[in-house]
Amino acid sequence: MTNFKDLAQLRRSHRKFTSDEIDADDVKLILRAALMAPTSKGQRAWQFVVVDDKSDLEKLSDAKDMGGLFLKDAPLAVVVLGDPLQNDCWVEDGSIAAISMQYQAEELGLGSCWVQMRGRGLSDGTTADTVIRGILDIPENLSVLCIIAIGHKADERKPQNEDRLKWENVHLNKF
């Protein structure tokens, strides 16, 4: 197991994946990390749709105009959902679950990338939420936050550079 200090430095966004499938036990560990993520008032009100169907992954890659095309080459994607009427912290709770999945994927040697969907869409005005809802039969009460693409890394990324940390953005007691 990688210590968290190293894990945080090593985790980078990967948009290129091999065609290798992800082991079912690894998928379960990734989802376990999401389900264990802290939530507001312990609600655990998020929902996750695991997608490994190539046709659906290709359709999801077209849910917004820019930044999601690499989804079609990912062997796995997890759509993170929340109910804004049930939980006013659905964005925060879903975000914590999403990054928990990404750290678990990294610890397993897998690559991942957050694909922002909330507030995104197509040039014709169709929201990514509407497109994704239609592809995956998502109920109307749920909103799409993001999609986490996961796969075996097809590229190498250097660890985060300690020298580039913006410590000047950290303030003690007052701004």
C-alpha positions as a Markdown table, in Angstrom:
| # | Residue | x | y | z |
|---|---|---|---|---|
| 1 | Met | 0.0 | 0.0 | 0.0 |
| 2 | Thr | 1.3 | 3.5 | -0.9 |
| 3 | Asn | 1.3 | 6.0 | 1.9 |
| 4 | Phe | -1.0 | 8.9 | 1.3 |
| 5 | Lys | 1.7 | 11.5 | 0.9 |
| 6 | Asp | 3.1 | 9.6 | -2.1 |
| 7 | Leu | -0.3 | 8.7 | -3.4 |
| 8 | Ala | -1.3 | 12.4 | -3.5 |
| 9 | Gln | 1.8 | 13.3 | -5.4 |
| 10 | Leu | 1.5 | 10.4 | -7.8 |
| 11 | Arg | -2.2 | 10.8 | -8.7 |
| 12 | Arg | -2.4 | 12.5 | -12.1 |
| 13 | Ser | -5.2 | 12.7 | -14.6 |
| 14 | His | -4.9 | 10.1 | -17.3 |
| 15 | Arg | -6.9 | 10.3 | -20.6 |
| 16 | Lys | -5.2 | 7.5 | -22.4 |
| 17 | Phe | -5.9 | 3.9 | -21.5 |
| 18 | Thr | -5.0 | 0.5 | -22.7 |
| 19 | Ser | -7.8 | -1.8 | -23.9 |
| 20 | Asp | -7.3 | -4.1 | -20.9 |
| 21 | Glu | -10.3 | -4.7 | -18.8 |
| 22 | Ile | -10.3 | -3.9 | -15.1 |
| 23 | Asp | -10.4 | -6.7 | -12.7 |
| 24 | Ala | -13.8 | -7.1 | -11.0 |
| 25 | Asp | -12.1 | -7.0 | -7.5 |
| 26 | Asp | -10.4 | -3.7 | -8.4 |
| 27 | Val | -13.8 | -2.3 | -9.5 |
| 28 | Lys | -15.3 | -3.3 | -6.2 |
| 29 | Leu | -12.5 | -1.7 | -4.3 |
| 30 | Ile | -12.9 | 1.5 | -6.3 |
| 31 | Leu | -16.7 | 1.6 | -5.6 |
| 32 | Arg | -16.0 | 0.7 | -1.9 |
| 33 | Ala | -13.9 | 3.8 | -1.7 |
| 34 | Ala | -16.8 | 5.9 | -3.0 |
| 35 | Leu | -19.3 | 4.3 | -0.7 |
| 36 | Met | -17.1 | 4.9 | 2.3 |
| 37 | Ala | -16.6 | 8.6 | 1.4 |
| 38 | Pro | -17.8 | 11.1 | 4.1 |
| 39 | Thr | -21.1 | 12.8 | 3.3 |
| 40 | Ser | -23.0 | 15.7 | 4.8 |
| 41 | Lys | -25.0 | 14.5 | 7.8 |
| 42 | Gly | -24.1 | 10.9 | 6.9 |
| 43 | Gln | -26.8 | 10.9 | 4.2 |
| 44 | Arg | -24.8 | 8.8 | 1.7 |
| 45 | Ala | -27.4 | 10.1 | -0.8 |
| 46 | Trp | -25.2 | 9.8 | -3.9 |
| 47 | Gln | -25.8 | 7.2 | -6.6 |
| 48 | Phe | -23.3 | 5.7 | -9.0 |
| 49 | Val | -23.8 | 4.1 | -12.5 |
| 50 | Val | -20.9 | 1.9 | -13.5 |
| 51 | Val | -20.5 | 1.7 | -17.3 |
| 52 | Asp | -18.4 | -0.8 | -19.1 |
| 53 | Asp | -20.5 | -1.1 | -22.3 |
| 54 | Lys | -18.4 | 0.2 | -25.2 |
| 55 | Ser | -21.4 | 1.6 | -27.0 |
| 56 | Asp | -22.6 | 3.5 | -24.0 |
| 57 | Leu | -19.1 | 4.8 | -23.3 |
| 58 | Glu | -18.9 | 6.1 | -26.8 |
| 59 | Lys | -22.3 | 7.9 | -26.4 |
| 60 | Leu | -21.2 | 9.3 | -23.1 |
| 61 | Ser | -18.1 | 10.7 | -24.8 |
| 62 | Asp | -20.4 | 12.9 | -26.9 |
| 63 | Ala | -22.4 | 14.3 | -23.9 |
| 64 | Lys | -20.7 | 17.6 | -24.1 |
| 65 | Asp | -18.8 | 19.6 | -26.8 |
| 66 | Met | -15.3 | 19.5 | -25.3 |
| 67 | Gly | -13.3 | 17.5 | -22.9 |
| 68 | Gly | -15.0 | 14.1 | -22.8 |
| 69 | Leu | -14.0 | 12.4 | -26.1 |
| 70 | Phe | -11.4 | 10.1 | -24.3 |
| 71 | Leu | -14.3 | 8.4 | -22.5 |
| 72 | Lys | -14.9 | 6.2 | -25.5 |
| 73 | Asp | -11.5 | 4.6 | -25.0 |
| 74 | Ala | -11.8 | 4.0 | -21.3 |
| 75 | Pro | -12.7 | 0.5 | -20.3 |
| 76 | Leu | -14.8 | 1.7 | -17.4 |
| 77 | Ala | -16.6 | 4.9 | -16.3 |
| 78 | Val | -18.5 | 5.7 | -13.1 |
| 79 | Val | -21.2 | 8.3 | -13.4 |
| 80 | Val | -21.6 | 10.2 | -10.1 |
| 81 | Leu | -25.2 | 11.4 | -9.4 |
| 82 | Gly | -27.0 | 13.2 | -6.7 |
| 83 | Asp | -30.5 | 14.4 | -5.8 |
| 84 | Pro | -30.5 | 18.2 | -5.3 |
| 85 | Leu | -33.9 | 18.2 | -3.6 |
| 86 | Gln | -32.8 | 15.5 | -1.1 |
| 87 | Asn | -29.4 | 16.8 | -0.3 |
| 88 | Asp | -28.2 | 20.4 | -0.6 |
| 89 | Cys | -24.6 | 19.2 | -0.4 |
| 90 | Trp | -25.0 | 16.7 | -3.3 |
| 91 | Val | -22.2 | 18.4 | -5.3 |
| 92 | Glu | -19.8 | 18.3 | -2.3 |
| 93 | Asp | -20.7 | 14.7 | -1.4 |
| 94 | Gly | -20.4 | 13.5 | -5.0 |
| 95 | Ser | -17.0 | 15.3 | -5.3 |
| 96 | Ile | -15.6 | 13.6 | -2.2 |
| 97 | Ala | -16.8 | 10.2 | -3.5 |
| 98 | Ala | -15.3 | 10.9 | -6.9 |
| 99 | Ile | -11.9 | 11.8 | -5.7 |
| 100 | Ser | -12.0 | 8.9 | -3.3 |
| 101 | Met | -12.4 | 6.6 | -6.3 |
| 102 | Gln | -9.6 | 8.3 | -8.1 |
| 103 | Tyr | -7.2 | 7.8 | -5.2 |
| 104 | Gln | -8.2 | 4.2 | -4.9 |
| 105 | Ala | -7.7 | 3.7 | -8.6 |
| 106 | Glu | -4.2 | 5.2 | -8.4 |
| 107 | Glu | -3.3 | 3.0 | -5.4 |
| 108 | Leu | -4.3 | 0.0 | -7.6 |
| 109 | Gly | -2.0 | 1.3 | -10.4 |
| 110 | Leu | -4.9 | 2.4 | -12.5 |
| 111 | Gly | -5.4 | 5.8 | -14.2 |
| 112 | Ser | -8.4 | 8.0 | -13.9 |
| 113 | Cys | -9.8 | 11.3 | -15.0 |
| 114 | Trp | -12.7 | 13.5 | -13.8 |
| 115 | Val | -15.0 | 14.5 | -16.6 |
| 116 | Gln | -17.0 | 17.5 | -15.5 |
| 117 | Met | -20.7 | 17.2 | -16.6 |
| 118 | Arg | -22.6 | 19.5 | -14.3 |
| 119 | Gly | -23.1 | 22.8 | -16.0 |
| 120 | Arg | -21.8 | 21.4 | -19.3 |
| 121 | Gly | -23.5 | 20.5 | -22.6 |
| 122 | Leu | -23.7 | 20.8 | -26.3 |
| 123 | Ser | -23.7 | 23.9 | -28.5 |
| 124 | Asp | -27.4 | 23.4 | -29.4 |
| 125 | Gly | -28.2 | 24.1 | -25.7 |
| 126 | Thr | -28.8 | 20.4 | -24.7 |
| 127 | Thr | -27.3 | 19.8 | -21.3 |
| 128 | Ala | -24.9 | 17.0 | -20.7 |
| 129 | Asp | -27.2 | 15.9 | -17.9 |
| 130 | Thr | -30.1 | 15.4 | -20.4 |
| 131 | Val | -27.8 | 13.4 | -22.8 |
| 132 | Ile | -26.5 | 11.2 | -20.0 |
| 133 | Arg | -30.0 | 10.7 | -18.5 |
| 134 | Gly | -31.2 | 9.4 | -21.9 |
| 135 | Ile | -28.3 | 7.0 | -22.4 |
| 136 | Leu | -28.4 | 5.4 | -18.9 |
| 137 | Asp | -32.1 | 5.7 | -18.0 |
| 138 | Ile | -31.4 | 8.0 | -15.0 |
| 139 | Pro | -34.5 | 9.1 | -13.1 |
| 140 | Glu | -35.5 | 12.7 | -13.3 |
| 141 | Asn | -34.8 | 13.5 | -9.7 |
| 142 | Leu | -31.1 | 12.8 | -10.0 |
| 143 | Ser | -28.5 | 15.1 | -11.5 |
| 144 | Val | -25.2 | 14.2 | -13.0 |
| 145 | Leu | -22.1 | 15.7 | -11.4 |
| 146 | Cys | -19.3 | 14.1 | -13.3 |
| 147 | Ile | -18.0 | 10.9 | -14.9 |
| 148 | Ile | -14.8 | 9.3 | -13.6 |
| 149 | Ala | -13.0 | 7.5 | -16.5 |
| 150 | Ile | -10.9 | 4.6 | -15.2 |
| 151 | Gly | -8.4 | 2.2 | -16.9 |
| 152 | His | -4.9 | 0.9 | -17.2 |
| 153 | Lys | -2.6 | 3.7 | -18.0 |
| 154 | Ala | -1.4 | 4.0 | -21.6 |
| 155 | Asp | 0.8 | 7.0 | -20.8 |
| 156 | Glu | 3.2 | 8.0 | -18.1 |
| 157 | Arg | 2.8 | 11.2 | -16.1 |
| 158 | Lys | 5.5 | 12.6 | -13.8 |
| 159 | Pro | 4.5 | 13.0 | -10.2 |
| 160 | Gln | 3.4 | 16.4 | -9.0 |
| 161 | Asn | 6.4 | 18.7 | -8.7 |
| 162 | Glu | 6.8 | 19.9 | -5.1 |
| 163 | Asp | 8.5 | 23.0 | -6.3 |
| 164 | Arg | 5.3 | 24.1 | -8.1 |
| 165 | Leu | 3.1 | 24.0 | -5.1 |
| 166 | Lys | 1.5 | 27.4 | -4.6 |
| 167 | Trp | 2.1 | 27.8 | -0.9 |
| 168 | Glu | 1.4 | 31.5 | -1.3 |
| 169 | Asn | -2.3 | 30.6 | -1.7 |
| 170 | Val | -2.3 | 29.3 | 1.9 |
| 171 | His | -3.2 | 31.9 | 4.6 |
| 172 | Leu | -2.9 | 31.5 | 8.3 |
| 173 | Asn | -5.7 | 32.9 | 10.4 |
| 174 | Lys | -6.5 | 35.8 | 8.1 |
| 175 | Phe | -6.3 | 36.4 | 4.4 |
